[in-house]
């Protein structure tokens, strides 16, 4: 059995995985537009996240 330990930030990106903020945003835009539209700070978007209740 092989064990993979992921330590620290950037491991996934270093190994070429499409897991950056841009990639996640593109995935949401294609597959979950309603959730994508809720994201703050998309290019030029100054909205803040709604308060968590």
Secondary structure by P-SEA (a helix, b strand, c coil): cbbbbbccccccccccccccaaaaaaaaaaccaaaaaaccccccccccccccc
